[in-house]
Amino acid sequence: MAEVHQTTIEWNGPAANGQMYADLVPEGIETKLVVEGELASLNLTITADSMDKLRAIVDEVLALFSDAEDGQ
């Protein structure tokens, strides 16, 4: 059995931002967005076959979120 590396990113905040971030998540990442009124919780589960690949995916996601936040 091959090694599997996994991490979870959890974000909480305004529902509009949560939807924006959810829309940015690259395909293949398990995403769960829960909206309750004006607030949202976004959970990402990122899985890769190496630590280097996992780190690269996490960096990519965080950069996408940061760029979106800066654009607001």
PQR file with spaces between the fields and no chain letter, atoms N, CA, C, O and H, PARSE charges and radii, in Angstrom:
ATOM       1  N    MET     1       0.843   -1.189    0.000 -0.4000 1.5000
ATOM       2  CA   MET     1       0.000    0.000    0.000 -0.0000 2.0000
ATOM       3  C    MET     1       0.885    1.248    0.000  0.5500 1.7000
ATOM       4  O    MET     1       1.825    1.340    0.789 -0.5500 1.4000
ATOM       5  N    ALA     2       0.593    2.195   -0.869 -0.4000 1.5000
ATOM       6  CA   ALA     2       1.363    3.428   -0.991 -0.0000 2.0000
ATOM       7  C    ALA     2       1.040    4.382    0.153  0.5500 1.7000
ATOM       8  O    ALA     2      -0.043    4.342    0.737 -0.5500 1.4000
ATOM       9  H    ALA     2      -0.171    2.121   -1.510  0.4000 1.0000
ATOM      10  N    GLU     3       2.003    5.232    0.451 -0.4000 1.5000
ATOM      11  CA   GLU     3       1.782    6.253    1.473 -0.0000 2.0000
ATOM      12  C    GLU     3       0.772    7.274    0.981  0.5500 1.7000
ATOM      13  O    GLU     3       0.726    7.603   -0.205 -0.5500 1.4000
ATOM      14  H    GLU     3       2.883    5.264   -0.024  0.4000 1.0000
ATOM      15  N    VAL     4      -0.031    7.767    1.903 -0.4000 1.5000
ATOM      16  CA   VAL     4      -0.981    8.831    1.600 -0.0000 2.0000
ATOM      17  C    VAL     4      -0.770    9.923    2.636  0.5500 1.7000
ATOM      18  O    VAL     4      -0.700    9.659    3.836 -0.5500 1.4000
ATOM      19  H    VAL     4       0.006    7.500    2.866  0.4000 1.0000
ATOM      20  N    HIS     5      -0.670   11.142    2.155 -0.4000 1.5000
ATOM      21  CA   HIS     5      -0.499   12.298    3.031 -0.0000 2.0000
ATOM      22  C    HIS     5      -1.746   13.153    2.895  0.5500 1.7000
ATOM      23  O    HIS     5      -2.251   13.370    1.793 -0.5500 1.4000
ATOM      24  H    HIS     5      -0.727   11.356    1.179  0.4000 1.0000
ATOM      25  N    GLN     6      -2.243   13.640    4.045 -0.4000 1.5000
ATOM      26  CA   GLN     6      -3.516   14.361    4.026 -0.0000 2.0000
ATOM      27  C    GLN     6      -3.486   15.478    5.048  0.5500 1.7000
ATOM      28  O    GLN     6      -2.889   15.349    6.117 -0.5500 1.4000
ATOM      29  H    GLN     6      -1.834   13.463    4.940  0.4000 1.0000
ATOM      30  N    THR     7      -4.135   16.570    4.706 -0.4000 1.5000
ATOM      31  CA   THR     7      -4.314   17.668    5.647 -0.0000 2.0000
ATOM      32  C    THR     7      -5.684   18.291    5.423  0.5500 1.7000
ATOM      33  O    THR     7      -6.302   18.107    4.374 -0.5500 1.4000
ATOM      34  H    THR     7      -4.620   16.675    3.838  0.4000 1.0000
ATOM      35  N    THR     8      -6.145   19.024    6.417 -0.4000 1.5000
ATOM      36  CA   THR     8      -7.439   19.695    6.337 -0.0000 2.0000
ATOM      37  C    THR     8      -7.237   21.186    6.585  0.5500 1.7000
ATOM      38  O    THR     8      -6.510   21.589    7.492 -0.5500 1.4000
ATOM      39  H    THR     8      -5.643   19.173    7.269  0.4000 1.0000
ATOM      40  N    ILE     9      -7.886   21.980    5.771 -0.4000 1.5000
ATOM      41  CA   ILE     9      -7.924   23.427    5.972 -0.0000 2.0000
ATOM      42  C    ILE     9      -9.350   23.779    6.332  0.5500 1.7000
ATOM      43  O    ILE     9     -10.287   23.378    5.641 -0.5500 1.4000
ATOM      44  H    ILE     9      -8.477   21.652    5.034  0.4000 1.0000
ATOM      45  N    GLU    10      -9.519   24.525    7.409 -0.4000 1.5000
ATOM      46  CA   GLU    10     -10.862   24.975    7.820 -0.0000 2.0000
ATOM      47  C    GLU    10     -10.873   26.486    7.855  0.5500 1.7000
ATOM      48  O    GLU    10      -9.994   27.115    8.444 -0.5500 1.4000
ATOM      49  H    GLU    10      -8.757   24.850    7.970  0.4000 1.0000
ATOM      50  N    TRP    11     -11.878   27.062    7.217 -0.4000 1.5000
ATOM      51  CA   TRP    11     -12.059   28.514    7.187 -0.0000 2.0000
ATOM      52  C    TRP    11     -13.464   28.814    7.661  0.5500 1.7000
ATOM      53  O    TRP    11     -14.403   28.090    7.329 -0.5500 1.4000
ATOM      54  H    TRP    11     -12.593   26.551    6.739  0.4000 1.0000
ATOM      55  N    ASN    12     -13.620   29.898    8.450 -0.4000 1.5000
ATOM      56  CA   ASN    12     -14.931   30.357    8.919 -0.0000 2.0000
ATOM      57  C    ASN    12     -15.021   31.867    8.712  0.5500 1.7000
ATOM      58  O    ASN    12     -14.058   32.590    8.970 -0.5500 1.4000
ATOM      59  H    ASN    12     -12.858   30.486    8.720  0.4000 1.0000
ATOM      60  N    GLY    13     -16.172   32.340    8.249 -0.4000 1.5000
ATOM      61  CA   GLY    13     -16.339   33.767    8.053 -0.0000 2.0000
ATOM      62  C    GLY    13     -17.633   34.074    7.332  0.5500 1.7000
ATOM      63  O    GLY    13     -18.567   33.272    7.347 -0.5500 1.4000
ATOM      64  H    GLY    13     -16.954   31.752    8.039  0.4000 1.0000
ATOM      65  N    PRO    14     -17.691   35.250    6.692 -0.5600 1.5000
ATOM      66  CA   PRO    14     -18.909   35.668    5.991  0.2800 2.0000
ATOM      67  C    PRO    14     -19.278   34.696    4.871  0.5500 1.7000
ATOM      68  O    PRO    14     -18.407   34.184    4.167 -0.5500 1.4000
ATOM      69  N    ALA    15     -20.577   34.449    4.715 -0.4000 1.5000
ATOM      70  CA   ALA    15     -21.068   33.488    3.727 -0.0000 2.0000
ATOM      71  C    ALA    15     -20.641   33.853    2.306  0.5500 1.7000
ATOM      72  O    ALA    15     -20.303   32.966    1.522 -0.5500 1.4000
ATOM      73  H    ALA    15     -21.284   34.865    5.286  0.4000 1.0000
ATOM      74  N    ALA    16     -20.651   35.135    1.961 -0.4000 1.5000
ATOM      75  CA   ALA    16     -20.262   35.543    0.607 -0.0000 2.0000
ATOM      76  C    ALA    16     -18.818   35.163    0.323  0.5500 1.7000
ATOM      77  O    ALA    16     -18.509   34.691   -0.771 -0.5500 1.4000
ATOM      78  H    ALA    16     -20.926   35.855    2.598  0.4000 1.0000
ATOM      79  N    ASN    17     -17.938   35.359    1.283 -0.4000 1.5000
ATOM      80  CA   ASN    17     -16.531   34.979    1.112 -0.0000 2.0000
ATOM      81  C    ASN    17     -16.385   33.471    1.034  0.5500 1.7000
ATOM      82  O    ASN    17     -15.582   32.962    0.252 -0.5500 1.4000
ATOM      83  H    ASN    17     -18.190   35.743    2.171  0.4000 1.0000
ATOM      84  N    GLY    18     -17.146   32.761    1.826 -0.4000 1.5000
ATOM      85  CA   GLY    18     -17.068   31.300    1.807 -0.0000 2.0000
ATOM      86  C    GLY    18     -17.408   30.739    0.444  0.5500 1.7000
ATOM      87  O    GLY    18     -16.736   29.823   -0.031 -0.5500 1.4000
ATOM      88  H    GLY    18     -17.799   33.174    2.461  0.4000 1.0000
ATOM      89  N    GLN    19     -18.430   31.265   -0.191 -0.4000 1.5000
ATOM      90  CA   GLN    19     -18.798   30.813   -1.533 -0.0000 2.0000
ATOM      91  C    GLN    19     -17.714   31.169   -2.535  0.5500 1.7000
ATOM      92  O    GLN    19     -17.398   30.376   -3.422 -0.5500 1.4000
ATOM      93  H    GLN    19     -18.975   32.009    0.195  0.4000 1.0000
ATOM      94  N    MET    20     -17.145   32.359   -2.395 -0.4000 1.5000
ATOM      95  CA   MET    20     -16.077   32.792   -3.294 -0.0000 2.0000
ATOM      96  C    MET    20     -14.879   31.833   -3.183  0.5500 1.7000
ATOM      97  O    MET    20     -14.338   31.387   -4.195 -0.5500 1.4000
ATOM      98  H    MET    20     -17.402   33.003   -1.674  0.4000 1.0000
ATOM      99  N    TYR    21     -14.476   31.526   -1.950 -0.4000 1.5000
ATOM     100  CA   TYR    21     -13.339   30.617   -1.748 -0.0000 2.0000
ATOM     101  C    TYR    21     -13.668   29.212   -2.261  0.5500 1.7000
ATOM     102  O    TYR    21     -12.829   28.568   -2.890 -0.5500 1.4000
ATOM     103  H    TYR    21     -14.916   31.889   -1.128  0.4000 1.0000
ATOM     104  N    ALA    22     -14.865   28.748   -1.997 -0.4000 1.5000
ATOM     105  CA   ALA    22     -15.262   27.408   -2.457 -0.0000 2.0000
ATOM     106  C    ALA    22     -15.187   27.312   -3.974  0.5500 1.7000
ATOM     107  O    ALA    22     -14.796   26.279   -4.516 -0.5500 1.4000
ATOM     108  H    ALA    22     -15.547   29.272   -1.486  0.4000 1.0000
ATOM     109  N    ASP    23     -15.559   28.385   -4.655 -0.4000 1.5000
ATOM     110  CA   ASP    23     -15.518   28.394   -6.122 -0.0000 2.0000
ATOM     111  C    ASP    23     -14.088   28.366   -6.663  0.5500 1.7000
ATOM     112  O    ASP    23     -13.873   27.986   -7.814 -0.5500 1.4000
ATOM     113  H    ASP    23     -15.877   29.224   -4.214  0.4000 1.0000
ATOM     114  N    LEU    24     -13.123   28.758   -5.857 -0.4000 1.5000
ATOM     115  CA   LEU    24     -11.723   28.815   -6.285 -0.0000 2.0000
ATOM     116  C    LEU    24     -10.974   27.493   -6.091  0.5500 1.7000
ATOM     117  O    LEU    24      -9.897   27.302   -6.656 -0.5500 1.4000
ATOM     118  H    LEU    24     -13.298   29.067   -4.922  0.4000 1.0000
ATOM     119  N    VAL    25     -11.533   26.596   -5.307 -0.4000 1.5000
ATOM     120  CA   VAL    25     -10.831   25.354   -4.958 -0.0000 2.0000
ATOM     121  C    VAL    25     -10.603   24.513   -6.220  0.5500 1.7000
ATOM     122  O    VAL    25     -11.543   24.229   -6.963 -0.5500 1.4000
ATOM     123  H    VAL    25     -12.408   26.752   -4.848  0.4000 1.0000
ATOM     124  N    PRO    26      -9.351   24.120   -6.451 -0.5600 1.5000
ATOM     125  CA   PRO    26      -9.063   23.291   -7.628  0.2800 2.0000
ATOM     126  C    PRO    26      -9.807   21.963   -7.587  0.5500 1.7000
ATOM     127  O    PRO    26     -10.096   21.427   -6.517 -0.5500 1.4000
ATOM     128  N    GLU    27     -10.108   21.447   -8.763 -0.4000 1.5000
ATOM     129  CA   GLU    27     -10.793   20.160   -8.884 -0.0000 2.0000
ATOM     130  C    GLU    27      -9.945   19.066   -8.228  0.5500 1.7000
ATOM     131  O    GLU    27      -8.715   19.093   -8.288 -0.5500 1.4000
ATOM     132  H    GLU    27      -9.874   21.882   -9.632  0.4000 1.0000
ATOM     133  N    GLY    28     -10.617   18.120   -7.611 -0.4000 1.5000
ATOM     134  CA   GLY    28      -9.937   16.996   -6.984 -0.0000 2.0000
ATOM     135  C    GLY    28      -9.733   17.151   -5.497  0.5500 1.7000
ATOM     136  O    GLY    28      -9.278   16.219   -4.833 -0.5500 1.4000
ATOM     137  H    GLY    28     -11.616   18.099   -7.562  0.4000 1.0000
ATOM     138  N    ILE    29     -10.066   18.329   -4.954 -0.4000 1.5000
ATOM     139  CA   ILE    29      -9.957   18.552   -3.513 -0.0000 2.0000
ATOM     140  C    ILE    29     -11.347   18.419   -2.905  0.5500 1.7000
ATOM     141  O    ILE    29     -12.298   19.060   -3.352 -0.5500 1.4000
ATOM     142  H    ILE    29     -10.435   19.085   -5.493  0.4000 1.0000
ATOM     143  N    GLU    30     -11.451   17.583   -1.886 -0.4000 1.5000
ATOM     144  CA   GLU    30     -12.741   17.397   -1.202 -0.0000 2.0000
ATOM     145  C    GLU    30     -13.105   18.700   -0.494  0.5500 1.7000
ATOM     146  O    GLU    30     -12.340   19.204    0.328 -0.5500 1.4000
ATOM     147  H    GLU    30     -10.678   17.062   -1.523  0.4000 1.0000
ATOM     148  N    THR    31     -14.270   19.236   -0.816 -0.4000 1.5000
ATOM     149  CA   THR    31     -14.703   20.537   -0.307 -0.0000 2.0000
ATOM     150  C    THR    31     -16.079   20.421    0.320  0.5500 1.7000
ATOM     151  O    THR    31     -16.983   19.806   -0.245 -0.5500 1.4000
ATOM     152  H    THR    31     -14.891   18.826   -1.484  0.4000 1.0000
ATOM     153  N    LYS    32     -16.230   21.025    1.503 -0.4000 1.5000
ATOM     154  CA   LYS    32     -17.541   21.061    2.156 -0.0000 2.0000
ATOM     155  C    LYS    32     -17.796   22.492    2.619  0.5500 1.7000
ATOM     156  O    LYS    32     -17.069   23.024    3.458 -0.5500 1.4000
ATOM     157  H    LYS    32     -15.495   21.525    1.962  0.4000 1.0000
ATOM     158  N    LEU    33     -18.837   23.107    2.061 -0.4000 1.5000
ATOM     159  CA   LEU    33     -19.236   24.456    2.440 -0.0000 2.0000
ATOM     160  C    LEU    33     -20.575   24.375    3.155  0.5500 1.7000
ATOM     161  O    LEU    33     -21.548   23.845    2.619 -0.5500 1.4000
ATOM     162  H    LEU    33     -19.428   22.675    1.380  0.4000 1.0000
ATOM     163  N    VAL    34     -20.613   24.903    4.365 -0.4000 1.5000
ATOM     164  CA   VAL    34     -21.848   24.949    5.145 -0.0000 2.0000
ATOM     165  C    VAL    34     -22.157   26.416    5.415  0.5500 1.7000
ATOM     166  O    VAL    34     -21.355   27.130    6.017 -0.5500 1.4000
ATOM     167  H    VAL    34     -19.822   25.334    4.800  0.4000 1.0000
ATOM     168  N    VAL    35     -23.324   26.856    4.964 -0.4000 1.5000
ATOM     169  CA   VAL    35     -23.752   28.240    5.164 -0.0000 2.0000
ATOM     170  C    VAL    35     -24.909   28.242    6.144  0.5500 1.7000
ATOM     171  O    VAL    35     -25.897   27.527    5.974 -0.5500 1.4000
ATOM     172  H    VAL    35     -23.975   26.276    4.474  0.4000 1.0000
ATOM     173  N    GLU    36     -24.765   29.065    7.176 -0.4000 1.5000
ATOM     174  CA   GLU    36     -25.828   29.241    8.171 -0.0000 2.0000
ATOM     175  C    GLU    36     -26.064   30.732    8.319  0.5500 1.7000
ATOM     176  O    GLU    36     -25.337   31.427    9.029 -0.5500 1.4000
ATOM     177  H    GLU    36     -23.964   29.646    7.314  0.4000 1.0000
ATOM     178  N    GLY    37     -27.094   31.208    7.636 -0.4000 1.5000
ATOM     179  CA   GLY    37     -27.388   32.635    7.665 -0.0000 2.0000
ATOM     180  C    GLY    37     -26.288   33.418    6.974  0.5500 1.7000
ATOM     181  O    GLY    37     -25.995   33.183    5.801 -0.5500 1.4000
ATOM     182  H    GLY    37     -27.684   30.643    7.059  0.4000 1.0000
ATOM     183  N    GLU    38     -25.688   34.333    7.683 -0.4000 1.5000
ATOM     184  CA   GLU    38     -24.637   35.191    7.131 -0.0000 2.0000
ATOM     185  C    GLU    38     -23.238   34.602    7.299  0.5500 1.7000
ATOM     186  O    GLU    38     -22.261   35.173    6.813 -0.5500 1.4000
ATOM     187  H    GLU    38     -25.926   34.524    8.636  0.4000 1.0000
ATOM     188  N    LEU    39     -23.138   33.463    7.985 -0.4000 1.5000
ATOM     189  CA   LEU    39     -21.825   32.860    8.244 -0.0000 2.0000
ATOM     190  C    LEU    39     -21.652   31.552    7.488  0.5500 1.7000
ATOM     191  O    LEU    39     -22.620   30.857    7.178 -0.5500 1.4000
ATOM     192  H    LEU    39     -23.931   32.999    8.380  0.4000 1.0000
ATOM     193  N    ALA    40     -20.397   31.235    7.200 -0.4000 1.5000
ATOM     194  CA   ALA    40     -20.098   30.003    6.479 -0.0000 2.0000
ATOM     195  C    ALA    40     -18.881   29.320    7.097  0.5500 1.7000
ATOM     196  O    ALA    40     -18.031   29.949    7.727 -0.5500 1.4000
ATOM     197  H    ALA    40     -19.611   31.800    7.452  0.4000 1.0000
ATOM     198  N    SER    41     -18.836   28.019    6.891 -0.4000 1.5000
ATOM     199  CA   SER    41     -17.681   27.209    7.274 -0.0000 2.0000
ATOM     200  C    SER    41     -17.264   26.428    6.034  0.5500 1.7000
ATOM     201  O    SER    41     -18.078   25.730    5.429 -0.5500 1.4000
ATOM     202  H    SER    41     -19.526   27.508    6.379  0.4000 1.0000
ATOM     203  N    LEU    42     -16.005   26.548    5.664 -0.4000 1.5000
ATOM     204  CA   LEU    42     -15.471   25.860    4.491 -0.0000 2.0000
ATOM     205  C    LEU    42     -14.371   24.915    4.951  0.5500 1.7000
ATOM     206  O    LEU    42     -13.405   25.335    5.588 -0.5500 1.4000
ATOM     207  H    LEU    42     -15.344   27.114    6.156  0.4000 1.0000
ATOM     208  N    ASN    43     -14.523   23.651    4.628 -0.4000 1.5000
ATOM     209  CA   ASN    43     -13.532   22.640    4.977 -0.0000 2.0000
ATOM     210  C    ASN    43     -12.991   22.006    3.712  0.5500 1.7000
ATOM     211  O    ASN    43     -13.751   21.567    2.849 -0.5500 1.4000
ATOM     212  H    ASN    43     -15.308   23.310    4.111  0.4000 1.0000
ATOM     213  N    LEU    44     -11.669   21.961    3.607 -0.4000 1.5000
ATOM     214  CA   LEU    44     -11.001   21.325    2.484 -0.0000 2.0000
ATOM     215  C    LEU    44     -10.181   20.163    3.012  0.5500 1.7000
ATOM     216  O    LEU    44      -9.466   20.304    4.004 -0.5500 1.4000
ATOM     217  H    LEU    44     -11.051   22.318    4.308  0.4000 1.0000
ATOM     218  N    THR    45     -10.279   19.020    2.358 -0.4000 1.5000
ATOM     219  CA   THR    45      -9.436   17.873    2.683 -0.0000 2.0000
ATOM     220  C    THR    45      -8.548   17.640    1.477  0.5500 1.7000
ATOM     221  O    THR    45      -9.014   17.321    0.383 -0.5500 1.4000
ATOM     222  H    THR    45     -10.860   18.906    1.552  0.4000 1.0000
ATOM     223  N    ILE    46      -7.247   17.809    1.708 -0.4000 1.5000
ATOM     224  CA   ILE    46      -6.270   17.707    0.625 -0.0000 2.0000
ATOM     225  C    ILE    46      -5.458   16.441    0.835  0.5500 1.7000
ATOM     226  O    ILE    46      -4.910   16.211    1.913 -0.5500 1.4000
ATOM     227  H    ILE    46      -6.868   18.068    2.596  0.4000 1.0000
ATOM     228  N    THR    47      -5.385   15.617   -0.215 -0.4000 1.5000
ATOM     229  CA   THR    47      -4.680   14.342   -0.163 -0.0000 2.0000
ATOM     230  C    THR    47      -3.675   14.282   -1.305  0.5500 1.7000
ATOM     231  O    THR    47      -3.968   14.699   -2.425 -0.5500 1.4000
ATOM     232  H    THR    47      -5.830   15.804   -1.090  0.4000 1.0000
ATOM     233  N    ALA    48      -2.487   13.758   -1.013 -0.4000 1.5000
ATOM     234  CA   ALA    48      -1.452   13.611   -2.041 -0.0000 2.0000
ATOM     235  C    ALA    48      -0.605   12.393   -1.727  0.5500 1.7000
ATOM     236  O    ALA    48      -0.645   11.861   -0.617 -0.5500 1.4000
ATOM     237  H    ALA    48      -2.248   13.419   -0.103  0.4000 1.0000
ATOM     238  N    ASP    49       0.161   11.958   -2.713 -0.4000 1.5000
ATOM     239  CA   ASP    49       0.978   10.769   -2.522 -0.0000 2.0000
ATOM     240  C    ASP    49       2.389   11.075   -2.009  0.5500 1.7000
ATOM     241  O    ASP    49       3.180   10.160   -1.782 -0.5500 1.4000
ATOM     242  H    ASP    49       0.194   12.391   -3.615  0.4000 1.0000
ATOM     243  N    SER    50       2.704   12.367   -1.828 -0.4000 1.5000
ATOM     244  CA   SER    50       3.992   12.739   -1.235 -0.0000 2.0000
ATOM     245  C    SER    50       3.824   14.037   -0.455  0.5500 1.7000
ATOM     246  O    SER    50       2.900   14.813   -0.699 -0.5500 1.4000
ATOM     247  H    SER    50       2.061   13.111   -2.013  0.4000 1.0000
ATOM     248  N    MET    51       4.735   14.255    0.487 -0.4000 1.5000
ATOM     249  CA   MET    51       4.681   15.492    1.276 -0.0000 2.0000
ATOM     250  C    MET    51       4.948   16.705    0.387  0.5500 1.7000
ATOM     251  O    MET    51       4.328   17.753    0.569 -0.5500 1.4000
ATOM     252  H    MET    51       5.485   13.624    0.685  0.4000 1.0000
ATOM     253  N    ASP    52       5.859   16.573   -0.567 -0.4000 1.5000
ATOM     254  CA   ASP    52       6.146   17.688   -1.467 -0.0000 2.0000
ATOM     255  C    ASP    52       4.917   18.082   -2.273  0.5500 1.7000
ATOM     256  O    ASP    52       4.624   19.267   -2.428 -0.5500 1.4000
ATOM     257  H    ASP    52       6.363   15.722   -0.716  0.4000 1.0000
ATOM     258  N    LYS    53       4.200   17.090   -2.786 -0.4000 1.5000
ATOM     259  CA   LYS    53       2.994   17.367   -3.567 -0.0000 2.0000
ATOM     260  C    LYS    53       1.905   17.975   -2.675  0.5500 1.7000
ATOM     261  O    LYS    53       1.202   18.894   -3.094 -0.5500 1.4000
ATOM     262  H    LYS    53       4.438   16.126   -2.660  0.4000 1.0000
ATOM     263  N    LEU    54       1.768   17.468   -1.457 -0.4000 1.5000
ATOM     264  CA   LEU    54       0.781   17.999   -0.521 -0.0000 2.0000
ATOM     265  C    LEU    54       1.081   19.462   -0.225  0.5500 1.7000
ATOM     266  O    LEU    54       0.186   20.307   -0.250 -0.5500 1.4000
ATOM     267  H    LEU    54       2.339   16.721   -1.117  0.4000 1.0000
ATOM     268  N    ARG    55       2.345   19.754    0.055 -0.4000 1.5000
ATOM     269  CA   ARG    55       2.741   21.133    0.349 -0.0000 2.0000
ATOM     270  C    ARG    55       2.460   22.043   -0.852  0.5500 1.7000
ATOM     271  O    ARG    55       1.988   23.166   -0.676 -0.5500 1.4000
ATOM     272  H    ARG    55       3.072   19.068    0.075  0.4000 1.0000
ATOM     273  N    ALA    56       2.741   21.573   -2.054 -0.4000 1.5000
ATOM     274  CA   ALA    56       2.503   22.373   -3.258 -0.0000 2.0000
ATOM     275  C    ALA    56       1.014   22.675   -3.439  0.5500 1.7000
ATOM     276  O    ALA    56       0.647   23.791   -3.807 -0.5500 1.4000
ATOM     277  H    ALA    56       3.125   20.660   -2.196  0.4000 1.0000
ATOM     278  N    ILE    57       0.169   21.692   -3.185 -0.4000 1.5000
ATOM     279  CA   ILE    57      -1.279   21.898   -3.324 -0.0000 2.0000
ATOM     280  C    ILE    57      -1.779   22.885   -2.277  0.5500 1.7000
ATOM     281  O    ILE    57      -2.560   23.783   -2.592 -0.5500 1.4000
ATOM     282  H    ILE    57       0.468   20.786   -2.886  0.4000 1.0000
ATOM     283  N    VAL    58      -1.332   22.721   -1.033 -0.4000 1.5000
ATOM     284  CA   VAL    58      -1.739   23.648    0.040 -0.0000 2.0000
ATOM     285  C    VAL    58      -1.287   25.064   -0.305  0.5500 1.7000
ATOM     286  O    VAL    58      -2.056   26.015   -0.169 -0.5500 1.4000
ATOM     287  H    VAL    58      -0.698   21.992   -0.777  0.4000 1.0000
ATOM     288  N    ASP    59      -0.037   25.202   -0.751 -0.4000 1.5000
ATOM     289  CA   ASP    59       0.465   26.525   -1.135 -0.0000 2.0000
ATOM     290  C    ASP    59      -0.384   27.137   -2.248  0.5500 1.7000
ATOM     291  O    ASP    59      -0.687   28.329   -2.213 -0.5500 1.4000
ATOM     292  H    ASP    59       0.588   24.429   -0.861  0.4000 1.0000
ATOM     293  N    GLU    60      -0.768   26.325   -3.235 -0.4000 1.5000
ATOM     294  CA   GLU    60      -1.584   26.804   -4.345 -0.0000 2.0000
ATOM     295  C    GLU    60      -2.944   27.306   -3.853  0.5500 1.7000
ATOM     296  O    GLU    60      -3.400   28.378   -4.250 -0.5500 1.4000
ATOM     297  H    GLU    60      -0.522   25.356   -3.264  0.4000 1.0000
ATOM     298  N    VAL    61      -3.578   26.524   -2.992 -0.4000 1.5000
ATOM     299  CA   VAL    61      -4.899   26.903   -2.468 -0.0000 2.0000
ATOM     300  C    VAL    61      -4.808   28.188   -1.656  0.5500 1.7000
ATOM     301  O    VAL    61      -5.629   29.090   -1.824 -0.5500 1.4000
ATOM     302  H    VAL    61      -3.208   25.653   -2.669  0.4000 1.0000
ATOM     303  N    LEU    62      -3.820   28.277   -0.784 -0.4000 1.5000
ATOM     304  CA   LEU    62      -3.682   29.473    0.046 -0.0000 2.0000
ATOM     305  C    LEU    62      -3.358   30.702   -0.804  0.5500 1.7000
ATOM     306  O    LEU    62      -3.823   31.800   -0.497 -0.5500 1.4000
ATOM     307  H    LEU    62      -3.153   27.545   -0.648  0.4000 1.0000
ATOM     308  N    ALA    63      -2.576   30.536   -1.854 -0.4000 1.5000
ATOM     309  CA   ALA    63      -2.272   31.651   -2.753 -0.0000 2.0000
ATOM     310  C    ALA    63      -3.539   32.109   -3.486  0.5500 1.7000
ATOM     311  O    ALA    63      -3.769   33.308   -3.643 -0.5500 1.4000
ATOM     312  H    ALA    63      -2.197   29.645   -2.103  0.4000 1.0000
ATOM     313  N    LEU    64      -4.357   31.154   -3.933 -0.4000 1.5000
ATOM     314  CA   LEU    64      -5.623   31.507   -4.582 -0.0000 2.0000
ATOM     315  C    LEU    64      -6.517   32.304   -3.640  0.5500 1.7000
ATOM     316  O    LEU    64      -7.100   33.314   -4.033 -0.5500 1.4000
ATOM     317  H    LEU    64      -4.171   30.179   -3.805  0.4000 1.0000
ATOM     318  N    PHE    65      -6.621   31.843   -2.390 -0.4000 1.5000
ATOM     319  CA   PHE    65      -7.456   32.537   -1.406 -0.0000 2.0000
ATOM     320  C    PHE    65      -6.903   33.941   -1.120  0.5500 1.7000
ATOM     321  O    PHE    65      -7.660   34.907   -1.029 -0.5500 1.4000
ATOM     322  H    PHE    65      -6.147   31.022   -2.071  0.4000 1.0000
ATOM     323  N    SER    66      -5.587   34.040   -0.982 -0.4000 1.5000
ATOM     324  CA   SER    66      -4.961   35.319   -0.707 -0.0000 2.0000
ATOM     325  C    SER    66      -5.183   36.305   -1.849  0.5500 1.7000
ATOM     326  O    SER    66      -5.508   37.468   -1.612 -0.5500 1.4000
ATOM     327  H    SER    66      -4.972   33.255   -1.056  0.4000 1.0000
ATOM     328  N    ASP    67      -5.010   35.850   -3.074 -0.4000 1.5000
ATOM     329  CA   ASP    67      -5.236   36.710   -4.238 -0.0000 2.0000
ATOM     330  C    ASP    67      -6.683   37.184   -4.296  0.5500 1.7000
ATOM     331  O    ASP    67      -6.942   38.343   -4.620 -0.5500 1.4000
ATOM     332  H    ASP    67      -4.745   34.905   -3.267  0.4000 1.0000
ATOM     333  N    ALA    68      -7.623   36.304   -3.985 -0.4000 1.5000
ATOM     334  CA   ALA    68      -9.039   36.663   -3.985 -0.0000 2.0000
ATOM     335  C    ALA    68      -9.319   37.690   -2.894  0.5500 1.7000
ATOM     336  O    ALA    68     -10.065   38.646   -3.109 -0.5500 1.4000
ATOM     337  H    ALA    68      -7.413   35.362   -3.721  0.4000 1.0000
ATOM     338  N    GLU    69      -8.727   37.492   -1.739 -0.4000 1.5000
ATOM     339  CA   GLU    69      -8.924   38.421   -0.627 -0.0000 2.0000
ATOM     340  C    GLU    69      -8.354   39.790   -0.961  0.5500 1.7000
ATOM     341  O    GLU    69      -8.965   40.811   -0.647 -0.5500 1.4000
ATOM     342  H    GLU    69      -8.121   36.715   -1.564  0.4000 1.0000
ATOM     343  N    ASP    70      -7.179   39.818   -1.599 -0.4000 1.5000
ATOM     344  CA   ASP    70      -6.559   41.078   -1.974 -0.0000 2.0000
ATOM     345  C    ASP    70      -7.373   41.820   -3.039  0.5500 1.7000
ATOM     346  O    ASP    70      -7.338   43.048   -3.114 -0.5500 1.4000
ATOM     347  H    ASP    70      -6.683   38.988   -1.854  0.4000 1.0000
ATOM     348  N    GLY    71      -8.105   41.061   -3.859 -0.4000 1.5000
ATOM     349  CA   GLY    71      -8.909   41.645   -4.925 -0.0000 2.0000
ATOM     350  C    GLY    71     -10.227   42.226   -4.467  0.5500 1.7000
ATOM     351  O    GLY    71     -10.933   42.858   -5.253 -0.5500 1.4000
ATOM     352  H    GLY    71      -8.133   40.063   -3.797  0.4000 1.0000
ATOM     353  N    GLN    72     -10.570   42.023   -3.209 -0.4000 1.5000
ATOM     354  CA   GLN    72     -11.872   42.515   -2.718 -0.0000 2.0000
ATOM     355  C    GLN    72     -11.825   43.982   -2.424  0.5500 1.7000
ATOM     356  O    GLN    72     -12.828   44.560   -2.004 -0.5500 1.4000
ATOM     357  H    GLN    72      -9.997   41.509   -2.570  0.4000 1.0000
